[in-house]
Amino acid sequence: MIADGDDQTAMDLSPQAAWAEAWHLWSVLVPRRSTTGRIVYGKVCRRYDGRLWKYKKFTESKPDRDG
């Protein structure tokens, strides 16, 4: 048997980049489909799943007012 250095396995075992698993705040001008199938635009959260960008509606939380 002759070992060839050019043999490649069909599976890619490299891990995804850390930024790909985090949601990022993004401004969308052209409406996109969210993860639930709704149309989103304006400020949205997005992340990359290794193949496609996933979008979800950005909901801004208001700070609590004490006093």
C-alpha positions as CSV (number, residue, x, y, z in Angstrom):
1,M,0.0,0.0,0.0
2,I,1.3,3.4,-0.9
3,A,0.3,6.4,1.2
4,D,-0.5,9.5,-0.8
5,G,-0.3,12.9,0.8
6,D,-3.1,14.2,-1.4
7,D,-5.8,11.9,0.1
8,Q,-8.6,14.0,1.6
9,T,-11.5,12.8,3.6
10,A,-15.0,13.8,2.6
11,M,-15.7,15.2,6.0
12,D,-14.6,18.6,7.1
13,L,-13.9,18.4,10.8
14,S,-12.8,22.0,11.3
15,P,-14.9,23.9,14.0
16,Q,-16.9,26.9,13.1
17,A,-15.5,30.3,13.9
18,A,-16.6,31.7,17.3
19,W,-18.3,34.8,15.7
20,A,-20.5,32.5,13.6
21,E,-22.4,31.2,16.7
22,A,-23.1,34.7,18.1
23,W,-26.0,37.0,17.1
24,H,-24.9,40.4,15.7
25,L,-27.0,43.6,15.5
26,W,-27.5,44.4,11.8
27,S,-29.4,47.0,9.7
28,V,-31.4,45.4,6.9
29,L,-32.6,47.6,4.1
30,V,-34.0,44.8,1.9
31,P,-36.6,42.8,3.8
32,R,-35.4,39.2,4.7
33,R,-37.1,36.1,6.1
34,S,-36.6,35.5,9.8
35,T,-36.0,32.1,11.4
36,T,-39.8,31.9,12.0
37,G,-40.6,32.8,8.4
38,R,-41.7,36.4,9.0
39,I,-40.4,39.3,7.1
40,V,-37.9,41.5,9.0
41,Y,-36.2,44.7,8.2
42,G,-34.5,47.6,10.0
43,K,-32.5,46.6,13.1
44,V,-32.3,42.8,13.3
45,C,-30.1,40.2,14.8
46,R,-28.3,37.8,12.4
47,R,-25.8,34.9,12.6
48,Y,-24.2,32.6,10.1
49,D,-25.0,28.9,10.4
50,G,-22.2,27.7,8.1
51,R,-24.3,27.9,5.0
52,L,-26.8,30.8,5.3
53,W,-27.4,33.9,7.3
54,K,-30.2,33.5,9.9
55,Y,-32.2,36.6,10.9
56,K,-34.5,37.3,13.8
57,K,-36.3,40.4,15.0
58,F,-34.4,42.7,17.3
59,T,-36.4,43.7,20.4
60,E,-34.8,46.5,22.4
61,S,-35.3,46.2,26.1
62,K,-35.9,49.3,28.1
63,P,-33.8,50.0,31.2
64,D,-35.6,49.7,34.5
65,R,-36.2,52.9,36.3
66,D,-35.8,52.7,40.0
67,G,-36.9,55.6,42.2
